Amino acid sequence: MADETLISMKQLISVLFIVLAGLTWFGSGIYGLVLSMKIIDGYFGFIGLVVSWVFFPMVYTFVSLYEGVIHSSWFPAQVVYGGLFSALVLGMIGGSLKESKI
């Protein structure tokens, strides 16, 4: 009886970590996209924003790093890459709890 309860608690905690990883990934991704769009809009205006969205979507990958290097404003990079790293760690913890056997 105690082993079954322990296994079900580990599964519950594993699912909790995986859900937190997904929410962290989604939330930091959306917020990072908004910050990147504000940066591009500040430099190039609305037309530049639309052109970068349609023709050069890879720009959004590096705009947060550009802002950090050029203007020493590392907050967008912390949101994007810190959120990605945090989600990765939470997912790895959840996955390791899910696969471990007692």
Stockholm file with secondary structure:
# STOCKHOLM 1.0

chainA/1-102         MADETLISMKQLISVLFIVLAGLTWFGSGIYGLVLSMKIIDGYFGFIGLVVSWVFFPMVYTFVSLYEGVIHSSWFPAQVVYGGLFSALVLGMIGGSLKESKI
#=GR chainA/1-102 SS CHHHHHHHHHHHHHHHHHHHHHHHHHHHHHHHHHHHHHHHHHHHHHHHHHHHHHHCTTHHHHHHHHHHHHHCCCHHHIIIIIHHHHHHHHHHHHHHHHHCCC
#=GC SS_cons         CHHHHHHHHHHHHHHHHHHHHHHHHHHHHHHHHHHHHHHHHHHHHHHHHHHHHHHCTTHHHHHHHHHHHHHCCCHHHIIIIIHHHHHHHHHHHHHHHHHCCC
//
